[in-house]
Amino acid sequence: MTRPPAVSAAPLTEANHNAVAYVRARAGREQAASLARIARELSAARVRADADELCAAVRRVGVVTVNFHPDRLLADGRCVAEAL
């Protein structure tokens, strides 16, 4: 699978690095189960695809939920809500 390009932004704080490390570790642990669930859902929708095609399909039609603390300060002093 290919990864999306990194987005350049303000330097990450220690909390940001910790959050990224946590998400990467959890994603690694759950990858097989997640891909299996994606495959089941697409199969139910009568979509046949390999892993790369599955991910491309999810990118096209998937829903992403972003959880954040709008009042948390970034390294440059702005709050998250301002940066959005």
Secondary structure, 3 states (H helix, E strand, C coil): CCCCCCCCCCCCCHHHHHHHHHHHHHHHHHHHHHHHHHHHHHHHCCCCCCHHHHHHHHHHHCCCCCCCCCCCECCCCCEHHHHC
